[in-house]
Amino acid sequence: MVRTVGAGIRKRCLTLFLRALARLFFRSVEVVGRENVPREGGGLLVAWHPNGLADGILILGFCPRPVTFGARHGLFRMPLIGWLLRAVGAVPLYRARDRDEAGAPASDRERRAANHRSLVALAGATGESFVAIFPEGATHDESNLLELRSGAARLFQLAREGGGDPALVPVGLHYERKHAFRSRALVAFHPPVEVGEHLRGGNDGDTPESEVGETGGDPFVPRLTRVIEEQLIEVTHPTESWGIHRAMERVRSLVRAEGAAREGERLQRAPMQERDQGFARVWAGYHSQRTRDREGTKQLIVRVTRYDEALRLLGLNDRELDGVPVIRTALRLLLVGAEALVMLLLLPTLVLVGNLINLPAALLVVFGAKKFSKTRKEQAGLKMALGLVILPAAWIVASVAVGIAWTQPLPGFDWIPEALWVRIAGMLGLCGVSALLGLRYHRLIAELGHGLKALWMVGLHPGTVKRLRRRRAELYDEVVALEATLDW
């Protein structure tokens, strides 16, 4: 009993730590749909896997119920990451593609047996908590879903055969710029999927014979896998290419901006949930219209893409086409510049420490993530993991060095702490505070730069801005006209 309580406390502490880590990496993390995760019993959380370790950190940190993960076995051998996985009770899974990695079972038969034991352990965990699983079986940089593996459906089947009644909750993971530090993220928990008994029974002719054979003649697993795939398509809005994805994101943005301009409203950056809902509507409309007029839809995407490229070239967004309010923007930039200047003049030590210690450490984190990640999709998670090691290490080294070298009173003070540990602890605190202030300082500088650029571009290229505004209005009218013909 004591061991169980201790494990629960340790897991809760790690969850809070991962939540704090996510909020440090991302500027904001919006979480919606917590009420869709049942408060009683357990079940499965199924999500797509577009951003490596970051996906797992977000689900672990922000799910309202305890979560257990199934993770590929190779992650358990990685420094720090393996420790974190074991600490949160993750269970290793053995993929056929990883058969040559260290620690993998020697034969396919042993691999299947090991995976069965892992699935049984995970199925047992669904009785009172939730198990998170990525049915694609691998993280990726694609704009669409990879082919789903059968593991999630098999796990659900094992849980039911064990007498459980697991809930099946789809999770939408959405990123503003998934590889970028201090961007935004959205975690959306959707209502549980109704899994009826009609999925059981004989082969209905739609289930491939190869899949039926793999599941012992029971079509439940391939059928449920298709249901999970349909649900993930619904909650993630995958597209056939990143070009189409960017075009639909631009349609969402221009419709919002033009609609507000015609109503005489001034817009701020859209919350992530609003972005997701708008994108979902555009995505559904695109697919519906493409079945009716494929060539017309293709031409519309071409025009939207050209408009998007022009905006990117100027460094503007749809909202700024309506004219940057010069006086208000100038006042805002003066306030931002004043705040940055005050920080630099009144807190020079903190700003200096933040740049001398934290900036090189942060650059080392970025370099290490690029160096050690096999693909770009793994960089966000590696940045988090490396940051957990490199930043504290830099703080400790700097604090010990300063503590030993601090033998004279600081200017304006007549005393010096005699105890070495006090000097080191003080420097550690200074490193932490300077890191937070450094984030604020660099954000102010970035905001100041973007504002000045917007004023510069709008002031020097009024004709270009007017042409883009007319193009936005034409695209808006066309999209709205198409929307009116769709059967929602």
Order of alpha helices (4+ residues) and beta strands (2+ residues): alpha-beta-beta-alpha-beta-alpha-beta-alpha-beta-alpha-beta-beta-alpha-alpha-alpha-alpha-alpha-alpha-alpha-alpha-alpha-alpha-alpha
